[in-house]
Every structure is written in C-alpha cells, then in structure tokens.
Amino acid sequence: MRDRTGESIAGRGPGARSELNAEGERGLDRRGLLKFAGATLALMVSPVGFAAPASLLAVRVWPSQEYTRITLEGSTTLRFSHMLVQDPDRLVVDLEGVQLDSVLQSLPSKVLESDPYIRLIRAGQNRPGVVRVVIELKAPINPQVFTLAPVGNYGHRLVLDLHPNEEHDPLLALIMKDSPMDAAAGDTGQDNAQANVSPNENAPQDAPTAHTTARRTDPNVKRLFTVVLDPGHGGEDPGAIGAAGSYEKNVTLSIARRLKRKIDAEPNLRAVLTRDGDYFVPLGQRVTRARRVRADLFVSIHADAFVKPEANGSSVYVLSERGATSTAARWLAQKENDADLVGGVNLARQDGHIARTLLDLSQTATINDSLKLGRAMLGEIGGINRLHKSDVEQAGFAVLKAPDIPSVLVETAFISNPQEERRLNDEAYQEKMANALMRGIKRYFETNPPAGPTRVASMG
C-alpha cells in the first residue's frame, strides 16, 4: 500500500528477487557472461547502482522555536531530491541508493511532541533503491536542504532546516516579551523598540495606566543597557567534550541562563540569549542578532579545551586587529571559528553584505572598550578560579567581529581538565561564575556608561 506521497508503507521484503538474479538463471554464453560481469561491476561502483547502497550512520533532530534541523549522516555522499506537498503540509525527501534500515526506521522516535514544526516523520521503501522520508508539518515552512562534507567526527551529512515562513526576529521577540505595551505605542516619539515603562505601584486600579501617565508628564529617563549573552556551540556542534563526557554546549547554556536571570533582575539591564536551547546558530548570525537588538555588550561564553589535560584556569579574549597575542590564542580562535564547519552552515544563505561588515576590522575604539570589559571581568573571575592568563588576550574570533559592540569571549574553565570538568558541571560553581561575570559587567558600566537612544522611563 502507498500513501498520497507514493512511499511504501510496509516496505519491500528482503526476499524479492533482483533482475540480475533472474538474468543469471537464464544462462549466458561466454560473451554474454563477460558483458554481465562488466555490468555488475558498473552497478557496484556507479552512483545509480543499488548493489553497494550508502549506509546511514545516524539521524538527529534538533527542535527550536527558531527552526528545526534534521540531520541524516551517511557513509558516503547522500543523493536526494525533495519537494513540498500541501493539504496537509509535508516535506518529502527521496534518498537514492539507500536501504530502509534500522537507522532510518528510528526517525519517528526522534520527534518530540513539543517540536514547533514537525508533527511526525515516517520512512518507507518508495521503489527499488529509493527510500522516501515524509515529514508531516504543523505549519507551512521554508525548507533549506543542503549537504555537508565530512568534518571532525562527522561523516557526510544531509541537512534539512525547517524555517518558518516568517523568519525569527530577535528584536520583535524582545519587544513582545519585555515591553508589550510599548510595542503597541508606535506614535509616542520614543524609541519604543527598546523602551520599558515601569508601572505606577501607588495608582488606584481605575487610574490611568503608567503608560498613559508617561505620555502626559515628563518621566525621568534612565539608560537601559542591553547585554547579549552568547552560549557557545549548540545542536550539531557540541563544542569541546570532557573526559567524563560533558559537552561544552550544555555547560555554556547553563551558565548563560544563570547570568541572564541576574542581569534581568537589575532595573536598568536586560539580557538576550543568542540561543536558548540545544540548536546551532551560525557565528555570523550571533553577531547580527546582537546588532539587531542594539546591544551595548556582547559576551560569548565557552569552556576551554587543550590536548593536554593539565591545562587549567579561566581566560578572557577580545578581537585583535593585528593577529593573535599568543600562539595559544591563535589556536583557540581557529578552533572556535571552525564551529560553523562542525555545526553546519548553509553557504547559499549567507549574506555577502553582512559578511563584509563582520570582517571590517577598522574598529579600534570598540576593541579598546572590549579590553576594558575584559579586564573588568578577568578581575572578578580571578576571585573564583585560577586565571590561565593574567591579562586579556586577543585573536581573530569571528563571533567578536561586531564593529560597534564591545565584545568578549570568556573561557570559564578547561573542560578538558578532569578537575575543572567536575567544577563546570557543579551548580555552585556555575552560580559563582555567573556572579563573577555579573560583577564584571556592572563594573564596566559604572566606569564606561555607553551613550545612545536606548532608554527606560520611570515615574519619579
């Protein structure tokens, strides 16, 4: 039986005879036998033959509100075609030269009920040598389908990125979450995209709202600082992996969430995460999101690793215009910049204008401010952990290349060091690290208050 997309529900049985077997049973003369042998060899090495099918090594699903990624990892390059089908909405992917095996059959179990875009996945043998994967969708999507060459521990990957038709807007999400009243008041003449009006706690219930009052009087205006927190890695990119199996991507997200709560508790501060789940965000997008929310600071959080387990301590890095300040800094920057290769970037979607902006290194003033922020943080981190380097180091980190936002990369500890790996997984240490980073941020703002239009109005 086949459904409307044409894939076999039951699949083909293993006992089905091939045409080659049938041909062999008829008998062949010497010349025919040679032709048959040559044809058999061609089928074994030909990309369209079925005698040597590609094997699936793994399938993974990474759901998030921004997009859901499905990764199919094969032993060789996966050949495919895909199409969108409506009523109901489905993404159909035909995999050529692949057998329906236990790896593909495990796909349905990878889908969570909470996935914003996938209702279910099913796979079946569509025709000889072709497996059809049908992704039933909860809403229309804009799919991005591309392949990735082997890198690191990964083989050949086919990536299916399911983006919503309307792309995630970090600024709009920030407005809706933090100041929904201001989002509806576009005619006030203020910078409503980043305003936040405090309620008048002493007003009676039938009195005008604080927002209405703010229009009628001149409020006290204070600076509202926006800090973008960037938990390193995520999704397909685990980052460094400790000897006990800890993933850097999990440690960084946990510390970033703790720090966000502390920042949000401050009256004139707010924090935005570049990712708030286990999914991959390209390095360029992390910087672009910081600029879109008009960030005052950008703090990228990581856990260091080295080939020798003895390496230990915390470090802070900023961008360099003239090369790395040490060989270790250069090596670390290259490792972190390779995150796009490991996580998997669809090069066809990269914006050339954005890329040129991010590679513009003529930003001496911003780098000087980054150094001030880095030193403030390093001074606080030194109170909870040994410093790997006593001063802020510099190198060409791609994630720090916002030309107008002071940016630092914090290596909280060495996850490759067994003792520090245990500390990184300890909630008490994570809390201490978040507190130290918080103190560093406040120290920086006290001595370097940024100017700009971002304001918070409060009634005095």
C-alpha positions as CSV (number, residue, x, y, z in Angstrom):
1,M,0.0,0.0,0.0
2,R,1.2,3.5,-0.8
3,D,0.0,6.9,0.6
4,R,-0.6,10.0,-1.4
5,T,3.1,10.8,-1.5
6,G,3.9,7.4,-3.0
7,E,6.1,5.8,-0.4
8,S,5.6,2.2,0.5
9,I,4.1,1.9,4.0
10,A,5.2,-1.7,4.6
11,G,8.4,-1.5,2.6
12,R,9.8,-4.2,0.3
13,G,10.5,-7.6,1.6
14,P,14.1,-8.8,1.8
15,G,13.3,-11.9,-0.3
16,A,12.4,-10.0,-3.5
17,R,14.4,-11.3,-6.5
18,S,16.6,-8.8,-8.3
19,E,16.6,-8.5,-12.1
20,L,20.2,-9.6,-12.0
21,N,19.4,-12.9,-10.3
22,A,16.6,-13.5,-12.9
23,E,19.1,-12.9,-15.7
24,G,21.6,-15.3,-14.3
25,E,19.0,-18.1,-14.1
26,R,18.5,-17.9,-17.9
27,G,22.1,-18.9,-18.6
28,L,24.7,-16.9,-20.6
29,D,27.3,-17.6,-23.2
30,R,30.9,-16.6,-22.7
31,R,30.5,-13.2,-24.4
32,G,27.2,-12.6,-22.5
33,L,28.9,-13.6,-19.3
34,L,31.6,-11.0,-19.8
35,K,29.1,-8.4,-20.5
36,F,27.1,-9.4,-17.5
37,A,30.2,-9.2,-15.2
38,G,31.1,-5.8,-16.6
39,A,27.6,-4.5,-16.0
40,T,27.6,-5.9,-12.4
41,L,30.9,-4.1,-11.7
42,A,29.5,-0.9,-13.1
43,L,26.5,-1.2,-10.9
44,M,28.7,-1.7,-7.8
45,V,30.7,1.5,-8.4
46,S,28.1,3.6,-10.2
47,P,26.3,6.2,-8.2
48,V,23.0,5.0,-9.6
49,G,23.6,1.3,-8.8
50,F,21.9,-0.5,-5.9
51,A,24.5,-3.2,-5.3
52,A,26.5,-1.1,-2.9
53,P,24.0,1.2,-1.1
54,A,25.1,4.0,1.1
55,S,24.7,3.2,4.8
56,L,23.1,5.6,7.2
57,L,25.2,6.2,10.3
58,A,22.9,8.3,12.4
59,V,19.8,10.6,12.3
60,R,19.3,13.5,14.6
61,V,16.6,16.1,15.1
62,W,17.2,19.5,16.8
63,P,14.0,21.4,17.5
64,S,13.7,25.0,18.5
65,Q,11.3,27.9,18.1
66,E,13.6,29.5,15.5
67,Y,13.8,26.4,13.3
68,T,14.1,22.6,13.5
69,R,17.1,20.8,11.9
70,I,17.1,17.2,10.8
71,T,20.5,15.7,10.1
72,L,21.0,12.4,8.2
73,E,24.6,11.2,8.4
74,G,25.8,8.7,5.8
75,S,29.0,6.8,5.0
76,T,29.1,8.4,1.6
77,T,27.6,11.5,-0.1
78,L,23.8,11.2,0.2
79,R,22.0,11.8,-3.1
80,F,18.5,13.2,-2.7
81,S,15.6,15.1,-4.1
82,H,12.9,16.9,-2.2
83,M,9.5,18.6,-2.6
84,L,6.9,20.4,-0.6
85,V,3.4,18.9,-0.6
86,Q,0.2,20.7,0.7
87,D,-3.1,19.6,2.1
88,P,-1.7,18.6,4.6
89,D,1.7,20.3,4.6
90,R,4.6,17.9,4.2
91,L,8.2,17.9,3.2
92,V,9.0,14.8,1.1
93,V,12.7,13.7,0.7
94,D,13.7,10.8,-1.6
95,L,17.1,9.2,-0.7
96,E,18.7,7.4,-3.6
97,G,20.9,4.4,-3.2
98,V,19.9,3.9,0.4
99,Q,18.3,0.9,2.1
100,L,15.5,1.2,4.6
101,D,17.4,0.2,7.7
102,S,17.1,0.5,11.5
103,V,18.7,3.9,11.5
104,L,16.0,5.4,9.2
105,Q,13.3,3.5,11.0
106,S,14.3,5.2,14.2
107,L,13.4,8.7,12.8
108,P,9.8,8.7,14.1
109,S,11.1,8.3,17.7
110,K,13.4,11.4,17.4
111,V,10.4,13.8,17.1
112,L,9.2,15.5,20.3
113,E,5.6,16.5,20.7
114,S,6.8,20.0,21.6
115,D,8.5,20.4,18.2
116,P,7.1,23.6,16.8
117,Y,7.2,22.5,13.1
118,I,7.2,18.6,12.9
119,R,4.1,16.6,13.6
120,L,5.6,13.2,12.7
121,I,8.2,11.6,10.4
122,R,7.8,8.3,8.5
123,A,10.1,6.5,6.1
124,G,9.4,3.7,3.6
125,Q,10.8,2.0,0.5
126,N,9.3,4.0,-2.3
127,R,10.8,2.0,-5.1
128,P,14.0,-0.1,-5.6
129,G,17.0,1.8,-4.4
130,V,14.9,4.8,-3.1
131,V,13.8,5.4,0.4
132,R,11.2,8.2,0.9
133,V,11.1,10.2,4.1
134,V,7.9,12.1,4.7
135,I,7.9,14.9,7.3
136,E,4.4,15.9,8.3
137,L,4.3,19.6,9.3
138,K,2.4,21.6,11.9
139,A,2.6,24.7,9.8
140,P,4.0,25.9,6.4
141,I,7.7,26.1,6.3
142,N,10.6,27.4,4.2
143,P,12.9,24.4,3.9
144,Q,16.7,24.7,3.4
145,V,18.2,21.4,2.2
146,F,21.9,21.1,1.8
147,T,24.8,18.7,2.2
148,L,28.0,19.0,4.3
149,A,31.4,17.4,3.7
150,P,32.9,15.2,6.5
151,V,34.5,17.2,9.3
152,G,35.6,16.3,12.8
153,N,33.8,13.2,13.9
154,Y,31.0,13.6,11.4
155,G,30.7,11.8,8.0
156,H,28.7,13.0,5.0
157,R,25.6,14.9,6.2
158,L,22.4,15.8,4.6
159,V,20.8,18.7,6.5
160,L,17.1,19.6,6.4
161,D,16.5,23.0,8.1
162,L,12.8,23.7,8.6
163,H,12.4,27.5,8.9
164,P,9.1,29.3,9.4
165,N,7.8,31.3,6.5
166,E,8.4,34.4,8.6
167,E,11.9,34.4,10.0
168,H,12.6,34.8,13.7
169,D,13.0,38.4,14.6
170,P,15.1,38.8,17.8
171,L,14.1,42.4,18.2
172,L,10.4,41.7,17.9
173,A,10.7,38.8,20.3
174,L,12.4,41.1,22.8
175,I,9.6,43.7,22.4
176,M,6.8,41.2,22.9
177,K,8.5,39.6,25.9
178,D,9.8,42.6,27.8
179,S,7.6,45.5,26.9
180,P,4.4,44.5,25.1
181,M,2.7,47.9,26.0
182,D,5.4,49.9,24.3
183,A,5.2,47.7,21.2
184,A,1.7,48.9,20.6
185,A,2.6,52.5,21.1
186,G,4.4,53.4,18.0
187,D,3.3,57.1,17.9
188,T,4.9,58.3,21.1
189,G,8.1,59.6,19.5
190,Q,10.2,57.5,21.8
191,D,12.4,54.5,20.8
192,N,9.7,52.1,21.6
193,A,11.6,49.1,20.3
194,Q,13.7,49.4,23.3
195,A,11.7,51.3,25.9
196,N,10.2,49.8,29.1
197,V,7.8,51.8,31.2
198,S,7.6,50.9,34.9
199,P,4.1,50.7,36.4
200,N,2.9,53.2,39.0
201,E,2.6,50.9,42.0
202,N,0.7,53.6,44.1
203,A,-2.0,54.2,41.4
204,P,-5.6,53.0,42.2
205,Q,-7.0,50.3,39.9
206,D,-9.2,52.7,38.0
207,A,-6.4,55.3,37.5
208,P,-4.7,55.8,34.1
209,T,-2.0,53.2,33.4
210,A,1.6,54.2,33.9
211,H,2.0,54.1,30.1
212,T,-0.8,56.7,29.7
213,T,0.6,58.8,32.5
214,A,4.0,58.7,30.9
215,R,2.6,60.4,27.8
216,R,1.1,63.2,29.9
217,T,4.1,64.0,32.0
218,D,7.8,64.2,31.6
219,P,9.2,61.0,33.1
220,N,12.7,60.5,34.5
221,V,14.6,58.8,31.7
222,K,17.4,56.4,32.6
223,R,19.7,54.4,30.3
224,L,18.6,50.8,29.6
225,F,21.6,48.6,28.9
226,T,21.2,45.5,26.7
227,V,23.6,42.7,27.1
228,V,23.6,39.9,24.6
229,L,24.8,36.5,26.0
230,D,26.1,34.0,23.6
231,P,26.3,30.4,24.8
232,G,28.9,28.8,22.6
233,H,28.2,26.0,20.2
234,G,24.9,24.0,20.2
235,G,23.0,21.4,18.2
236,E,25.2,19.6,15.8
237,D,28.2,21.4,17.3
238,P,28.9,20.0,20.8
239,G,32.0,22.1,21.4
240,A,34.7,20.5,23.5
241,I,33.9,17.2,25.2
242,G,35.4,16.4,28.6
243,A,36.9,13.1,29.6
244,A,33.7,12.3,31.6
245,G,31.5,13.0,28.5
246,S,30.5,16.6,29.4
247,Y,29.5,18.8,26.4
248,E,30.7,22.3,26.3
249,K,27.4,23.4,24.7
250,N,25.4,22.3,27.7
251,V,27.7,24.0,30.3
252,T,27.8,27.3,28.4
253,L,24.0,27.4,28.1
254,S,23.5,26.7,31.8
255,I,25.9,29.5,32.8
256,A,24.4,31.9,30.3
257,R,20.9,31.2,31.6
258,R,22.0,31.9,35.2
259,L,23.7,35.1,34.1
260,K,20.6,36.2,32.2
261,R,18.5,35.9,35.3
262,K,20.9,38.1,37.3
263,I,21.0,40.7,34.6
264,D,17.2,40.8,34.1
265,A,16.9,41.3,37.9
266,E,18.7,44.7,37.6
267,P,16.4,47.6,37.0
268,N,18.3,49.2,34.1
269,L,19.7,46.0,32.5
270,R,18.3,43.3,30.3
271,A,19.8,40.2,28.7
272,V,19.2,38.5,25.4
273,L,20.4,35.0,24.6
274,T,21.6,34.2,21.1
275,R,20.3,30.7,21.7
276,D,18.0,29.4,24.4
277,G,18.1,25.7,23.6
278,D,20.2,22.9,22.1
279,Y,20.4,24.1,18.5
280,F,23.0,25.5,16.2
281,V,23.3,29.2,15.4
282,P,26.0,30.3,12.9
283,L,28.7,32.7,14.1
284,G,27.6,35.5,11.8
285,Q,24.0,35.2,12.9
286,R,25.0,35.5,16.6
287,V,26.7,38.9,15.8
288,T,23.8,40.0,13.6
289,R,21.3,39.3,16.3
290,A,23.3,41.4,18.8
291,R,23.3,44.3,16.4
292,R,19.6,44.0,15.7
293,V,18.7,44.4,19.3
294,R,21.1,47.3,19.6
295,A,23.2,45.5,22.2
296,D,25.6,47.5,24.4
297,L,27.7,44.5,25.2
298,F,28.3,41.0,23.7
299,V,29.5,38.2,26.0
300,S,30.3,34.8,24.4
301,I,30.6,32.1,27.0
302,H,32.8,29.0,26.4
303,A,34.6,26.2,28.2
304,D,38.2,25.8,27.1
305,A,40.0,22.6,25.9
306,F,43.5,21.6,25.2
307,V,45.3,18.4,24.1
308,K,47.0,18.1,27.5
309,P,44.6,17.6,30.4
310,E,46.8,19.5,32.8
311,A,45.9,22.9,31.2
312,N,43.6,24.8,33.6
313,G,42.2,28.2,34.5
314,S,39.9,30.8,33.1
315,S,40.6,33.3,30.3
316,V,39.0,36.3,28.6
317,Y,39.6,37.2,24.9
318,V,38.8,40.1,22.7
319,L,39.2,40.7,19.0
320,S,42.6,41.6,17.5
321,E,43.2,43.8,14.5
322,R,46.8,42.7,14.1
323,G,46.9,39.0,14.8
324,A,46.8,36.9,17.9
325,T,48.7,37.9,21.1
326,S,50.0,34.3,21.5
327,T,50.1,31.0,19.7
328,A,47.6,29.6,22.1
329,A,45.2,32.5,21.4
330,R,45.6,31.9,17.6
331,W,44.9,28.2,18.0
332,L,41.8,28.8,20.2
333,A,40.4,31.3,17.7
334,Q,40.8,28.9,14.8
335,K,39.1,26.2,16.9
336,E,36.2,28.4,17.8
337,N,35.9,29.7,14.2
338,D,35.6,26.2,13.0
339,A,32.2,26.0,14.8
340,D,30.4,26.9,11.5
341,L,32.0,23.9,9.8
342,V,31.0,21.5,12.6
343,G,27.6,22.9,13.2
344,G,26.8,23.1,9.5
345,V,26.2,26.4,7.7
346,N,24.1,26.6,4.5
347,L,26.5,28.7,2.5
348,A,23.8,29.6,0.0
349,R,22.0,31.6,2.6
350,Q,25.0,33.7,3.7
351,D,24.6,37.4,3.1
352,G,27.6,38.9,1.4
353,H,26.9,42.4,2.8
354,I,26.8,41.1,6.4
355,A,29.9,39.1,5.8
356,R,31.8,42.2,4.7
357,T,30.5,44.2,7.7
358,L,31.6,41.5,10.1
359,L,35.1,41.3,8.5
360,D,35.6,45.0,8.8
361,L,38.3,45.2,11.4
362,S,38.7,49.0,11.4
363,Q,37.1,49.3,14.9
364,T,39.9,50.4,17.2
365,A,37.5,52.2,19.6
366,T,35.3,49.2,20.0
367,I,38.3,46.9,20.7
368,N,39.5,49.3,23.3
369,D,36.1,49.2,25.1
370,S,36.2,45.4,24.7
371,L,39.6,45.3,26.5
372,K,38.1,47.4,29.4
373,L,35.2,45.0,29.7
374,G,37.5,42.0,29.5
375,R,39.8,43.4,32.3
376,A,36.8,44.1,34.5
377,M,35.6,40.5,34.0
378,L,39.0,39.0,34.5
379,G,39.4,40.8,37.8
380,E,36.2,39.2,39.1
381,I,36.8,35.7,37.6
382,G,40.2,35.6,39.4
383,G,38.4,35.6,42.7
384,I,36.7,32.2,42.0
385,N,39.2,30.4,39.8
386,R,42.8,30.4,38.8
387,L,43.5,32.6,35.7
388,H,45.1,30.8,32.8
389,K,46.4,34.2,31.6
390,S,46.7,37.2,33.9
391,D,45.7,39.6,31.1
392,V,43.1,39.8,28.4
393,E,44.3,38.1,25.2
394,Q,43.4,38.9,21.6
395,A,42.9,36.9,18.4
396,G,40.7,36.9,15.3
397,F,37.5,35.4,16.8
398,A,34.7,35.6,14.2
399,V,32.0,35.8,16.9
400,L,33.6,39.0,18.3
401,K,33.6,41.0,15.0
402,A,30.6,43.3,15.6
403,P,32.2,46.7,14.6
404,D,30.2,48.7,17.1
405,I,29.6,46.5,20.2
406,P,32.2,45.9,22.9
407,S,32.6,42.1,22.8
408,V,34.4,39.5,24.9
409,L,34.8,35.7,24.8
410,V,35.0,34.1,28.2
411,E,36.6,30.7,28.7
412,T,35.1,29.8,32.0
413,A,37.5,26.8,32.7
414,F,39.1,23.9,30.9
415,I,36.5,21.2,30.3
416,S,39.5,19.0,29.1
417,N,40.8,19.1,32.7
418,P,39.1,16.4,34.8
419,Q,39.0,18.6,37.9
420,E,37.7,21.6,36.1
421,E,35.2,19.5,34.2
422,R,33.7,18.5,37.5
423,R,33.5,22.1,38.6
424,L,31.9,23.2,35.3
425,N,29.1,20.7,36.0
426,D,28.7,21.8,39.6
427,E,25.7,24.2,40.0
428,A,27.6,26.1,42.8
429,Y,30.5,26.8,40.5
430,Q,28.2,27.8,37.7
431,E,26.5,30.2,40.0
432,K,29.8,31.7,41.2
433,M,30.9,32.1,37.6
434,A,27.6,33.9,36.7
435,N,28.0,36.1,39.7
436,A,31.6,37.0,38.7
437,L,30.5,37.9,35.2
438,M,27.7,39.9,36.5
439,R,30.0,41.9,38.7
440,G,32.4,42.5,35.8
441,I,29.5,43.8,33.6
442,K,28.4,46.2,36.4
443,R,32.0,47.4,36.9
444,Y,32.3,48.1,33.3
445,F,29.0,50.1,33.0
446,E,29.9,52.1,36.2
447,T,33.1,53.5,34.5
448,N,32.0,53.3,30.9
449,P,28.3,54.1,30.5
450,P,27.5,53.9,26.8
451,A,25.7,56.7,25.1
452,G,22.7,56.1,22.8
453,P,19.0,56.2,22.4
454,T,18.1,53.1,24.4
455,R,16.2,54.4,27.5
456,V,13.9,53.3,30.2
457,A,11.3,55.7,31.5
458,S,10.2,55.5,35.2
459,M,7.9,57.8,37.1
460,G,9.6,59.8,39.8
